[in-house]
Amino acid sequence: MKGKVFITLNKGKQVDHIGVRIELIGQIENLIDPKQNITFLTLAKDLEPPGSLTDNMAYDFLFAKVEK
């Protein structure tokens, strides 16, 4: 599974952050009883370490060999 994340800032603004991360979560939802939802997959990728963003950013990501 692959894709691209875009972060768009307001002109002239700076954003301080504790990191940029993307997560892929596979979950089966039980519509009758939400307490019985099952998470069968959790993957995460850090895209940017903590710091500041001053410009718009675009990050490519890839979760390789994901079995659903």
CHARMM-style PDB file with segment names, atoms N, HN, CA, C and O in Angstrom:
ATOM      1  N   MET     1       0.845  -1.158   0.000  1.00  0.00      PROA
ATOM      2  CA  MET     1       0.000   0.000   0.000  1.00  0.00      PROA
ATOM      3  C   MET     1       0.898   1.229   0.000  1.00  0.00      PROA
ATOM      4  O   MET     1       1.808   1.346   0.821  1.00  0.00      PROA
ATOM      5  N   LYS     2       0.637   2.134  -0.918  1.00  0.00      PROA
ATOM      6  HN  LYS     2      -0.102   2.039  -1.585  1.00  0.00      PROA
ATOM      7  CA  LYS     2       1.464   3.333  -0.987  1.00  0.00      PROA
ATOM      8  C   LYS     2       0.583   4.550  -1.211  1.00  0.00      PROA
ATOM      9  O   LYS     2      -0.579   4.441  -1.603  1.00  0.00      PROA
ATOM     10  N   GLY     3       1.160   5.696  -0.955  1.00  0.00      PROA
ATOM     11  HN  GLY     3       2.104   5.784  -0.637  1.00  0.00      PROA
ATOM     12  CA  GLY     3       0.414   6.933  -1.135  1.00  0.00      PROA
ATOM     13  C   GLY     3       1.282   8.134  -0.876  1.00  0.00      PROA
ATOM     14  O   GLY     3       2.507   8.030  -0.813  1.00  0.00      PROA
ATOM     15  N   LYS     4       0.649   9.268  -0.728  1.00  0.00      PROA
ATOM     16  HN  LYS     4      -0.346   9.352  -0.779  1.00  0.00      PROA
ATOM     17  CA  LYS     4       1.357  10.526  -0.516  1.00  0.00      PROA
ATOM     18  C   LYS     4       0.572  11.353   0.495  1.00  0.00      PROA
ATOM     19  O   LYS     4      -0.655  11.430   0.432  1.00  0.00      PROA
ATOM     20  N   VAL     5       1.293  11.970   1.427  1.00  0.00      PROA
ATOM     21  HN  VAL     5       2.290  11.908   1.478  1.00  0.00      PROA
ATOM     22  CA  VAL     5       0.703  12.849   2.441  1.00  0.00      PROA
ATOM     23  C   VAL     5       1.122  14.269   2.120  1.00  0.00      PROA
ATOM     24  O   VAL     5       2.300  14.540   1.889  1.00  0.00      PROA
ATOM     25  N   PHE     6       0.146  15.184   2.105  1.00  0.00      PROA
ATOM     26  HN  PHE     6      -0.811  14.964   2.293  1.00  0.00      PROA
ATOM     27  CA  PHE     6       0.421  16.596   1.857  1.00  0.00      PROA
ATOM     28  C   PHE     6       0.116  17.391   3.124  1.00  0.00      PROA
ATOM     29  O   PHE     6      -0.937  17.220   3.738  1.00  0.00      PROA
ATOM     30  N   ILE     7       1.044  18.256   3.507  1.00  0.00      PROA
ATOM     31  HN  ILE     7       1.900  18.395   3.008  1.00  0.00      PROA
ATOM     32  CA  ILE     7       0.818  19.189   4.604  1.00  0.00      PROA
ATOM     33  C   ILE     7       0.894  20.583   4.011  1.00  0.00      PROA
ATOM     34  O   ILE     7       1.920  20.986   3.463  1.00  0.00      PROA
ATOM     35  N   THR     8      -0.213  21.318   4.129  1.00  0.00      PROA
ATOM     36  HN  THR     8      -1.047  20.990   4.574  1.00  0.00      PROA
ATOM     37  CA  THR     8      -0.301  22.654   3.560  1.00  0.00      PROA
ATOM     38  C   THR     8      -0.410  23.672   4.694  1.00  0.00      PROA
ATOM     39  O   THR     8      -1.320  23.596   5.520  1.00  0.00      PROA
ATOM     40  N   LEU     9       0.504  24.605   4.726  1.00  0.00      PROA
ATOM     41  HN  LEU     9       1.243  24.667   4.054  1.00  0.00      PROA
ATOM     42  CA  LEU     9       0.524  25.632   5.766  1.00  0.00      PROA
ATOM     43  C   LEU     9      -0.062  26.940   5.242  1.00  0.00      PROA
ATOM     44  O   LEU     9      -0.046  27.204   4.040  1.00  0.00      PROA
ATOM     45  N   ASN    10      -0.576  27.750   6.156  1.00  0.00      PROA
ATOM     46  HN  ASN    10      -0.589  27.536   7.133  1.00  0.00      PROA
ATOM     47  CA  ASN    10      -0.994  29.096   5.787  1.00  0.00      PROA
ATOM     48  C   ASN    10       0.251  29.909   5.445  1.00  0.00      PROA
ATOM     49  O   ASN    10       1.312  29.701   6.032  1.00  0.00      PROA
ATOM     50  N   LYS    11       0.124  30.824   4.505  1.00  0.00      PROA
ATOM     51  HN  LYS    11      -0.738  30.993   4.028  1.00  0.00      PROA
ATOM     52  CA  LYS    11       1.266  31.635   4.065  1.00  0.00      PROA
ATOM     53  C   LYS    11       1.911  32.360   5.241  1.00  0.00      PROA
ATOM     54  O   LYS    11       1.234  32.996   6.048  1.00  0.00      PROA
ATOM     55  N   GLY    12       3.230  32.250   5.317  1.00  0.00      PROA
ATOM     56  HN  GLY    12       3.780  31.734   4.661  1.00  0.00      PROA
ATOM     57  CA  GLY    12       3.990  32.955   6.333  1.00  0.00      PROA
ATOM     58  C   GLY    12       3.880  32.371   7.730  1.00  0.00      PROA
ATOM     59  O   GLY    12       4.354  32.982   8.688  1.00  0.00      PROA
ATOM     60  N   LYS    13       3.267  31.208   7.869  1.00  0.00      PROA
ATOM     61  HN  LYS    13       2.882  30.712   7.091  1.00  0.00      PROA
ATOM     62  CA  LYS    13       3.107  30.597   9.186  1.00  0.00      PROA
ATOM     63  C   LYS    13       4.134  29.486   9.391  1.00  0.00      PROA
ATOM     64  O   LYS    13       4.604  28.865   8.438  1.00  0.00      PROA
ATOM     65  N   GLN    14       4.464  29.258  10.646  1.00  0.00      PROA
ATOM     66  HN  GLN    14       4.081  29.763  11.420  1.00  0.00      PROA
ATOM     67  CA  GLN    14       5.368  28.174  11.030  1.00  0.00      PROA
ATOM     68  C   GLN    14       4.607  27.257  11.982  1.00  0.00      PROA
ATOM     69  O   GLN    14       3.842  27.729  12.823  1.00  0.00      PROA
ATOM     70  N   VAL    15       4.816  25.951  11.851  1.00  0.00      PROA
ATOM     71  HN  VAL    15       5.438  25.568  11.168  1.00  0.00      PROA
ATOM     72  CA  VAL    15       4.154  24.984  12.719  1.00  0.00      PROA
ATOM     73  C   VAL    15       5.221  24.173  13.432  1.00  0.00      PROA
ATOM     74  O   VAL    15       6.036  23.507  12.793  1.00  0.00      PROA
ATOM     75  N   ASP    16       5.213  24.231  14.757  1.00  0.00      PROA
ATOM     76  HN  ASP    16       4.550  24.772  15.275  1.00  0.00      PROA
ATOM     77  CA  ASP    16       6.084  23.374  15.556  1.00  0.00      PROA
ATOM     78  C   ASP    16       5.342  22.063  15.791  1.00  0.00      PROA
ATOM     79  O   ASP    16       4.136  22.068  16.038  1.00  0.00      PROA
ATOM     80  N   HSD    17       6.060  20.936  15.715  1.00  0.00      PROA
ATOM     81  HN  HSD    17       7.040  20.932  15.514  1.00  0.00      PROA
ATOM     82  CA  HSD    17       5.394  19.639  15.850  1.00  0.00      PROA
ATOM     83  C   HSD    17       6.294  18.651  16.592  1.00  0.00      PROA
ATOM     84  O   HSD    17       7.497  18.865  16.738  1.00  0.00      PROA
ATOM     85  N   ILE    18       5.682  17.577  17.048  1.00  0.00      PROA
ATOM     86  HN  ILE    18       4.705  17.403  16.929  1.00  0.00      PROA
ATOM     87  CA  ILE    18       6.424  16.531  17.758  1.00  0.00      PROA
ATOM     88  C   ILE    18       6.718  15.343  16.841  1.00  0.00      PROA
ATOM     89  O   ILE    18       7.055  14.256  17.310  1.00  0.00      PROA
ATOM     90  N   GLY    19       6.589  15.558  15.550  1.00  0.00      PROA
ATOM     91  HN  GLY    19       6.315  16.441  15.169  1.00  0.00      PROA
ATOM     92  CA  GLY    19       6.853  14.522  14.557  1.00  0.00      PROA
ATOM     93  C   GLY    19       5.641  14.316  13.670  1.00  0.00      PROA
ATOM     94  O   GLY    19       4.510  14.594  14.068  1.00  0.00      PROA
ATOM     95  N   VAL    20       5.885  13.828  12.475  1.00  0.00      PROA
ATOM     96  HN  VAL    20       6.804  13.602  12.152  1.00  0.00      PROA
ATOM     97  CA  VAL    20       4.813  13.511  11.532  1.00  0.00      PROA
ATOM     98  C   VAL    20       4.860  12.006  11.318  1.00  0.00      PROA
ATOM     99  O   VAL    20       5.889  11.452  10.933  1.00  0.00      PROA
ATOM    100  N   ARG    21       3.729  11.352  11.575  1.00  0.00      PROA
ATOM    101  HN  ARG    21       2.893  11.802  11.888  1.00  0.00      PROA
ATOM    102  CA  ARG    21       3.663   9.890  11.494  1.00  0.00      PROA
ATOM    103  C   ARG    21       2.394   9.490  10.761  1.00  0.00      PROA
ATOM    104  O   ARG    21       1.358  10.143  10.883  1.00  0.00      PROA
ATOM    105  N   ILE    22       2.487   8.411  10.001  1.00  0.00      PROA
ATOM    106  HN  ILE    22       3.329   7.880   9.902  1.00  0.00      PROA
ATOM    107  CA  ILE    22       1.313   7.839   9.338  1.00  0.00      PROA
ATOM    108  C   ILE    22       1.136   6.429   9.869  1.00  0.00      PROA
ATOM    109  O   ILE    22       2.112   5.709  10.079  1.00  0.00      PROA
ATOM    110  N   GLU    23      -0.111   6.036  10.086  1.00  0.00      PROA
ATOM    111  HN  GLU    23      -0.904   6.620   9.915  1.00  0.00      PROA
ATOM    112  CA  GLU    23      -0.413   4.706  10.590  1.00  0.00      PROA
ATOM    113  C   GLU    23      -1.412   4.011   9.674  1.00  0.00      PROA
ATOM    114  O   GLU    23      -2.343   4.631   9.160  1.00  0.00      PROA
ATOM    115  N   LEU    24      -1.202   2.725   9.481  1.00  0.00      PROA
ATOM    116  HN  LEU    24      -0.445   2.222   9.899  1.00  0.00      PROA
ATOM    117  CA  LEU    24      -2.131   1.863   8.756  1.00  0.00      PROA
ATOM    118  C   LEU    24      -2.727   0.915   9.787  1.00  0.00      PROA
ATOM    119  O   LEU    24      -2.009   0.140  10.418  1.00  0.00      PROA
ATOM    120  N   ILE    25      -4.043   0.982   9.953  1.00  0.00      PROA
ATOM    121  HN  ILE    25      -4.627   1.611   9.440  1.00  0.00      PROA
ATOM    122  CA  ILE    25      -4.723   0.160  10.952  1.00  0.00      PROA
ATOM    123  C   ILE    25      -5.781  -0.678  10.255  1.00  0.00      PROA
ATOM    124  O   ILE    25      -6.669  -0.148   9.585  1.00  0.00      PROA
ATOM    125  N   GLY    26      -5.679  -1.983  10.418  1.00  0.00      PROA
ATOM    126  HN  GLY    26      -4.958  -2.413  10.962  1.00  0.00      PROA
ATOM    127  CA  GLY    26      -6.692  -2.898   9.900  1.00  0.00      PROA
ATOM    128  C   GLY    26      -7.619  -3.282  11.033  1.00  0.00      PROA
ATOM    129  O   GLY    26      -7.174  -3.780  12.067  1.00  0.00      PROA
ATOM    130  N   GLN    27      -8.901  -3.053  10.842  1.00  0.00      PROA
ATOM    131  HN  GLN    27      -9.262  -2.648  10.002  1.00  0.00      PROA
ATOM    132  CA  GLN    27      -9.853  -3.292  11.922  1.00  0.00      PROA
ATOM    133  C   GLN    27     -11.142  -3.874  11.370  1.00  0.00      PROA
ATOM    134  O   GLN    27     -11.630  -3.445  10.325  1.00  0.00      PROA
ATOM    135  N   ILE    28     -11.688  -4.848  12.075  1.00  0.00      PROA
ATOM    136  HN  ILE    28     -11.292  -5.196  12.925  1.00  0.00      PROA
ATOM    137  CA  ILE    28     -13.004  -5.395  11.759  1.00  0.00      PROA
ATOM    138  C   ILE    28     -13.977  -4.780  12.751  1.00  0.00      PROA
ATOM    139  O   ILE    28     -13.808  -4.911  13.963  1.00  0.00      PROA
ATOM    140  N   GLU    29     -14.997  -4.108  12.230  1.00  0.00      PROA
ATOM    141  HN  GLU    29     -15.135  -4.002  11.246  1.00  0.00      PROA
ATOM    142  CA  GLU    29     -15.980  -3.462  13.100  1.00  0.00      PROA
ATOM    143  C   GLU    29     -17.226  -4.321  13.229  1.00  0.00      PROA
ATOM    144  O   GLU    29     -17.776  -4.794  12.235  1.00  0.00      PROA
ATOM    145  N   ASN    30     -17.658  -4.514  14.455  1.00  0.00      PROA
ATOM    146  HN  ASN    30     -17.211  -4.129  15.262  1.00  0.00      PROA
ATOM    147  CA  ASN    30     -18.896  -5.221  14.746  1.00  0.00      PROA
ATOM    148  C   ASN    30     -19.984  -4.165  14.911  1.00  0.00      PROA
ATOM    149  O   ASN    30     -20.008  -3.455  15.917  1.00  0.00      PROA
ATOM    150  N   LEU    31     -20.877  -4.053  13.944  1.00  0.00      PROA
ATOM    151  HN  LEU    31     -20.858  -4.629  13.126  1.00  0.00      PROA
ATOM    152  CA  LEU    31     -21.901  -3.011  13.961  1.00  0.00      PROA
ATOM    153  C   LEU    31     -22.946  -3.228  15.053  1.00  0.00      PROA
ATOM    154  O   LEU    31     -23.589  -2.279  15.500  1.00  0.00      PROA
ATOM    155  N   ILE    32     -23.112  -4.471  15.478  1.00  0.00      PROA
ATOM    156  HN  ILE    32     -22.590  -5.242  15.115  1.00  0.00      PROA
ATOM    157  CA  ILE    32     -24.091  -4.770  16.519  1.00  0.00      PROA
ATOM    158  C   ILE    32     -23.529  -4.443  17.900  1.00  0.00      PROA
ATOM    159  O   ILE    32     -24.227  -3.875  18.740  1.00  0.00      PROA
ATOM    160  N   ASP    33     -22.257  -4.806  18.135  1.00  0.00      PROA
ATOM    161  HN  ASP    33     -21.690  -5.267  17.453  1.00  0.00      PROA
ATOM    162  CA  ASP    33     -21.629  -4.550  19.432  1.00  0.00      PROA
ATOM    163  C   ASP    33     -20.243  -3.947  19.211  1.00  0.00      PROA
ATOM    164  O   ASP    33     -19.272  -4.685  19.047  1.00  0.00      PROA
ATOM    165  N   PRO    34     -20.136  -2.607  19.204  1.00  0.00      PROA
ATOM    166  CA  PRO    34     -18.847  -1.948  18.937  1.00  0.00      PROA
ATOM    167  C   PRO    34     -17.730  -2.320  19.912  1.00  0.00      PROA
ATOM    168  O   PRO    34     -16.556  -2.112  19.606  1.00  0.00      PROA
ATOM    169  N   LYS    35     -18.075  -2.866  21.082  1.00  0.00      PROA
ATOM    170  HN  LYS    35     -19.029  -3.035  21.331  1.00  0.00      PROA
ATOM    171  CA  LYS    35     -17.049  -3.290  22.044  1.00  0.00      PROA
ATOM    172  C   LYS    35     -16.287  -4.513  21.552  1.00  0.00      PROA
ATOM    173  O   LYS    35     -15.229  -4.842  22.088  1.00  0.00      PROA
ATOM    174  N   GLN    36     -16.815  -5.184  20.538  1.00  0.00      PROA
ATOM    175  HN  GLN    36     -17.674  -4.916  20.103  1.00  0.00      PROA
ATOM    176  CA  GLN    36     -16.180  -6.391  20.019  1.00  0.00      PROA
ATOM    177  C   GLN    36     -15.400  -6.139  18.728  1.00  0.00      PROA
ATOM    178  O   GLN    36     -15.152  -7.082  17.977  1.00  0.00      PROA
ATOM    179  N   ASN    37     -15.009  -4.900  18.451  1.00  0.00      PROA
ATOM    180  HN  ASN    37     -15.210  -4.134  19.060  1.00  0.00      PROA
ATOM    181  CA  ASN    37     -14.181  -4.606  17.287  1.00  0.00      PROA
ATOM    182  C   ASN    37     -12.835  -5.300  17.444  1.00  0.00      PROA
ATOM    183  O   ASN    37     -12.328  -5.436  18.558  1.00  0.00      PROA
ATOM    184  N   ILE    38     -12.262  -5.737  16.337  1.00  0.00      PROA
ATOM    185  HN  ILE    38     -12.674  -5.626  15.433  1.00  0.00      PROA
ATOM    186  CA  ILE    38     -10.990  -6.460  16.362  1.00  0.00      PROA
ATOM    187  C   ILE    38      -9.985  -5.724  15.487  1.00  0.00      PROA
ATOM    188  O   ILE    38     -10.249  -5.473  14.311  1.00  0.00      PROA
ATOM    189  N   THR    39      -8.834  -5.376  16.055  1.00  0.00      PROA
ATOM    190  HN  THR    39      -8.619  -5.579  17.010  1.00  0.00      PROA
ATOM    191  CA  THR    39      -7.732  -4.793  15.287  1.00  0.00      PROA
ATOM    192  C   THR    39      -6.761  -5.919  14.964  1.00  0.00      PROA
ATOM    193  O   THR    39      -6.219  -6.549  15.872  1.00  0.00      PROA
ATOM    194  N   PHE    40      -6.534  -6.180  13.670  1.00  0.00      PROA
ATOM    195  HN  PHE    40      -6.974  -5.669  12.932  1.00  0.00      PROA
ATOM    196  CA  PHE    40      -5.670  -7.279  13.267  1.00  0.00      PROA
ATOM    197  C   PHE    40      -4.363  -6.816  12.636  1.00  0.00      PROA
ATOM    198  O   PHE    40      -3.499  -7.636  12.327  1.00  0.00      PROA
ATOM    199  N   LEU    41      -4.210  -5.502  12.442  1.00  0.00      PROA
ATOM    200  HN  LEU    41      -4.912  -4.835  12.694  1.00  0.00      PROA
ATOM    201  CA  LEU    41      -2.996  -4.994  11.807  1.00  0.00      PROA
ATOM    202  C   LEU    41      -2.750  -3.563  12.269  1.00  0.00      PROA
ATOM    203  O   LEU    41      -3.657  -2.731  12.249  1.00  0.00      PROA
ATOM    204  N   THR    42      -1.525  -3.284  12.683  1.00  0.00      PROA
ATOM    205  HN  THR    42      -0.788  -3.959  12.700  1.00  0.00      PROA
ATOM    206  CA  THR    42      -1.134  -1.921  13.021  1.00  0.00      PROA
ATOM    207  C   THR    42       0.299  -1.708  12.549  1.00  0.00      PROA
ATOM    208  O   THR    42       1.223  -2.358  13.035  1.00  0.00      PROA
ATOM    209  N   LEU    43       0.477  -0.797  11.603  1.00  0.00      PROA
ATOM    210  HN  LEU    43      -0.274  -0.268  11.208  1.00  0.00      PROA
ATOM    211  CA  LEU    43       1.801  -0.443  11.100  1.00  0.00      PROA
ATOM    212  C   LEU    43       1.949   1.070  11.159  1.00  0.00      PROA
ATOM    213  O   LEU    43       0.976   1.800  10.969  1.00  0.00      PROA
ATOM    214  N   ALA    44       3.166   1.543  11.421  1.00  0.00      PROA
ATOM    215  HN  ALA    44       3.956   0.950  11.575  1.00  0.00      PROA
ATOM    216  CA  ALA    44       3.400   2.985  11.506  1.00  0.00      PROA
ATOM    217  C   ALA    44       4.726   3.328  10.835  1.00  0.00      PROA
ATOM    218  O   ALA    44       5.667   2.535  10.838  1.00  0.00      PROA
ATOM    219  N   LYS    45       4.776   4.511  10.271  1.00  0.00      PROA
ATOM    220  HN  LYS    45       4.011   5.155  10.269  1.00  0.00      PROA
ATOM    221  CA  LYS    45       6.003   5.048   9.676  1.00  0.00      PROA
ATOM    222  C   LYS    45       6.152   6.494  10.111  1.00  0.00      PROA
ATOM    223  O   LYS    45       5.214   7.284  10.013  1.00  0.00      PROA
ATOM    224  N   ASP    46       7.349   6.833  10.597  1.00  0.00      PROA
ATOM    225  HN  ASP    46       8.111   6.190  10.677  1.00  0.00      PROA
ATOM    226  CA  ASP    46       7.662   8.217  10.917  1.00  0.00      PROA
ATOM    227  C   ASP    46       8.117   8.905   9.641  1.00  0.00      PROA
ATOM    228  O   ASP    46       9.041   8.435   8.977  1.00  0.00      PROA
ATOM    229  N   LEU    47       7.481  10.007   9.297  1.00  0.00      PROA
ATOM    230  HN  LEU    47       6.731  10.389   9.837  1.00  0.00      PROA
ATOM    231  CA  LEU    47       7.800  10.723   8.066  1.00  0.00      PROA
ATOM    232  C   LEU    47       8.711  11.916   8.315  1.00  0.00      PROA
ATOM    233  O   LEU    47       9.461  12.320   7.426  1.00  0.00      PROA
ATOM    234  N   GLU    48       8.653  12.479   9.513  1.00  0.00      PROA
ATOM    235  HN  GLU    48       8.043  12.150  10.234  1.00  0.00      PROA
ATOM    236  CA  GLU    48       9.443  13.672   9.826  1.00  0.00      PROA
ATOM    237  C   GLU    48       9.739  13.664  11.322  1.00  0.00      PROA
ATOM    238  O   GLU    48       8.835  13.431  12.124  1.00  0.00      PROA
ATOM    239  N   PRO    49      10.993  13.916  11.714  1.00  0.00      PROA
ATOM    240  CA  PRO    49      11.309  13.995  13.144  1.00  0.00      PROA
ATOM    241  C   PRO    49      10.753  15.287  13.747  1.00  0.00      PROA
ATOM    242  O   PRO    49      10.372  16.194  13.007  1.00  0.00      PROA
ATOM    243  N   PRO    50      10.699  15.383  15.070  1.00  0.00      PROA
ATOM    244  CA  PRO    50      10.203  16.609  15.706  1.00  0.00      PROA
ATOM    245  C   PRO    50      10.960  17.836  15.225  1.00  0.00      PROA
ATOM    246  O   PRO    50      12.159  17.775  14.953  1.00  0.00      PROA
ATOM    247  N   GLY    51      10.248  18.946  15.125  1.00  0.00      PROA
ATOM    248  HN  GLY    51       9.274  18.995  15.346  1.00  0.00      PROA
ATOM    249  CA  GLY    51      10.875  20.188  14.662  1.00  0.00      PROA
ATOM    250  C   GLY    51       9.835  21.201  14.259  1.00  0.00      PROA
ATOM    251  O   GLY    51       8.761  21.279  14.856  1.00  0.00      PROA
ATOM    252  N   SER    52      10.156  21.973  13.246  1.00  0.00      PROA
ATOM    253  HN  SER    52      11.028  21.910  12.762  1.00  0.00      PROA
ATOM    254  CA  SER    52       9.260  23.019  12.753  1.00  0.00      PROA
ATOM    255  C   SER    52       9.108  22.887  11.245  1.00  0.00      PROA
ATOM    256  O   SER    52      10.044  22.514  10.538  1.00  0.00      PROA
ATOM    257  N   LEU    53       7.915  23.198  10.772  1.00  0.00      PROA
ATOM    258  HN  LEU    53       7.154  23.501  11.347  1.00  0.00      PROA
ATOM    259  CA  LEU    53       7.656  23.265   9.337  1.00  0.00      PROA
ATOM    260  C   LEU    53       7.397  24.715   8.973  1.00  0.00      PROA
ATOM    261  O   LEU    53       6.616  25.402   9.632  1.00  0.00      PROA
ATOM    262  N   THR    54       8.056  25.173   7.922  1.00  0.00      PROA
ATOM    263  HN  THR    54       8.690  24.614   7.387  1.00  0.00      PROA
ATOM    264  CA  THR    54       7.855  26.547   7.466  1.00  0.00      PROA
ATOM    265  C   THR    54       7.324  26.588   6.037  1.00  0.00      PROA
ATOM    266  O   THR    54       6.877  27.635   5.569  1.00  0.00      PROA
ATOM    267  N   ASP    55       7.370  25.459   5.348  1.00  0.00      PROA
ATOM    268  HN  ASP    55       7.733  24.608   5.728  1.00  0.00      PROA
ATOM    269  CA  ASP    55       6.900  25.362   3.963  1.00  0.00      PROA
ATOM    270  C   ASP    55       5.948  24.186   3.828  1.00  0.00      PROA
ATOM    271  O   ASP    55       5.930  23.291   4.674  1.00  0.00      PROA
ATOM    272  N   ASN    56       5.157  24.190   2.764  1.00  0.00      PROA
ATOM    273  HN  ASN    56       5.171  24.916   2.077  1.00  0.00      PROA
ATOM    274  CA  ASN    56       4.326  23.034   2.455  1.00  0.00      PROA
ATOM    275  C   ASN    56       5.218  21.832   2.221  1.00  0.00      PROA
ATOM    276  O   ASN    56       6.311  21.954   1.668  1.00  0.00      PROA
ATOM    277  N   MET    57       4.740  20.662   2.649  1.00  0.00      PROA
ATOM    278  HN  MET    57       3.852  20.564   3.098  1.00  0.00      PROA
ATOM    279  CA  MET    57       5.534  19.442   2.504  1.00  0.00      PROA
ATOM    280  C   MET    57       4.692  18.355   1.853  1.00  0.00      PROA
ATOM    281  O   MET    57       3.466  18.353   1.956  1.00  0.00      PROA
ATOM    282  N   ALA    58       5.370  17.433   1.183  1.00  0.00      PROA
ATOM    283  HN  ALA    58       6.367  17.434   1.100  1.00  0.00      PROA
ATOM    284  CA  ALA    58       4.737  16.248   0.613  1.00  0.00      PROA
ATOM    285  C   ALA    58       5.625  15.057   0.943  1.00  0.00      PROA
ATOM    286  O   ALA    58       6.836  15.105   0.728  1.00  0.00      PROA
ATOM    287  N   TYR    59       5.036  14.004   1.456  1.00  0.00      PROA
ATOM    288  HN  TYR    59       4.052  13.965   1.630  1.00  0.00      PROA
ATOM    289  CA  TYR    59       5.770  12.805   1.852  1.00  0.00      PROA
ATOM    290  C   TYR    59       5.195  11.596   1.129  1.00  0.00      PROA
ATOM    291  O   TYR    59       3.987  11.362   1.165  1.00  0.00      PROA
ATOM    292  N   ASP    60       6.047  10.842   0.480  1.00  0.00      PROA
ATOM    293  HN  ASP    60       7.028  11.032   0.450  1.00  0.00      PROA
ATOM    294  CA  ASP    60       5.641   9.560  -0.090  1.00  0.00      PROA
ATOM    295  C   ASP    60       5.777   8.505   1.002  1.00  0.00      PROA
ATOM    296  O   ASP    60       6.692   8.570   1.823  1.00  0.00      PROA
ATOM    297  N   PHE    61       4.866   7.530   1.012  1.00  0.00      PROA
ATOM    298  HN  PHE    61       4.123   7.477   0.345  1.00  0.00      PROA
ATOM    299  CA  PHE    61       4.999   6.437   1.966  1.00  0.00      PROA
ATOM    300  C   PHE    61       4.673   5.124   1.279  1.00  0.00      PROA
ATOM    301  O   PHE    61       3.972   5.082   0.268  1.00  0.00      PROA
ATOM    302  N   LEU    62       5.206   4.042   1.860  1.00  0.00      PROA
ATOM    303  HN  LEU    62       5.776   4.076   2.681  1.00  0.00      PROA
ATOM    304  CA  LEU    62       4.994   2.697   1.336  1.00  0.00      PROA
ATOM    305  C   LEU    62       4.948   1.723   2.501  1.00  0.00      PROA
ATOM    306  O   LEU    62       5.878   1.659   3.305  1.00  0.00      PROA
ATOM    307  N   PHE    63       3.874   0.975   2.584  1.00  0.00      PROA
ATOM    308  HN  PHE    63       3.119   1.027   1.930  1.00  0.00      PROA
ATOM    309  CA  PHE    63       3.796  -0.140   3.513  1.00  0.00      PROA
ATOM    310  C   PHE    63       3.928  -1.390   2.635  1.00  0.00      PROA
ATOM    311  O   PHE    63       2.971  -1.809   1.984  1.00  0.00      PROA
ATOM    312  N   ALA    64       5.122  -1.970   2.630  1.00  0.00      PROA
ATOM    313  HN  ALA    64       5.900  -1.630   3.160  1.00  0.00      PROA
ATOM    314  CA  ALA    64       5.425  -3.092   1.742  1.00  0.00      PROA
ATOM    315  C   ALA    64       4.925  -4.420   2.325  1.00  0.00      PROA
ATOM    316  O   ALA    64       4.924  -4.619   3.540  1.00  0.00      PROA
ATOM    317  N   LYS    65       4.514  -5.296   1.459  1.00  0.00      PROA
ATOM    318  HN  LYS    65       4.515  -5.135   0.472  1.00  0.00      PROA
ATOM    319  CA  LYS    65       4.119  -6.662   1.805  1.00  0.00      PROA
ATOM    320  C   LYS    65       3.096  -6.715   2.929  1.00  0.00      PROA
ATOM    321  O   LYS    65       3.269  -7.450   3.901  1.00  0.00      PROA
ATOM    322  N   VAL    66       2.042  -5.944   2.796  1.00  0.00      PROA
ATOM    323  HN  VAL    66       1.901  -5.347   2.006  1.00  0.00      PROA
ATOM    324  CA  VAL    66       0.977  -5.932   3.808  1.00  0.00      PROA
ATOM    325  C   VAL    66       0.000  -7.048   3.483  1.00  0.00      PROA
ATOM    326  O   VAL    66      -0.568  -7.091   2.392  1.00  0.00      PROA
ATOM    327  N   GLU    67      -0.191  -7.948   4.435  1.00  0.00      PROA
ATOM    328  HN  GLU    67       0.271  -7.913   5.321  1.00  0.00      PROA
ATOM    329  CA  GLU    67      -1.184  -9.013   4.274  1.00  0.00      PROA
ATOM    330  C   GLU    67      -2.421  -8.633   5.050  1.00  0.00      PROA
ATOM    331  O   GLU    67      -2.362  -8.354   6.247  1.00  0.00      PROA
ATOM    332  N   LYS    68      -3.542  -8.624   4.354  1.00  0.00      PROA
ATOM    333  HN  LYS    68      -3.590  -8.851   3.381  1.00  0.00      PROA
ATOM    334  CA  LYS    68      -4.791  -8.195   5.003  1.00  0.00      PROA
ATOM    335  C   LYS    68      -5.591  -9.379   5.443  1.00  0.00      PROA
ATOM    336  OT1 LYS    68      -6.672  -9.218   6.008  1.00  0.00      PROA
TER     337      LYS     68
END
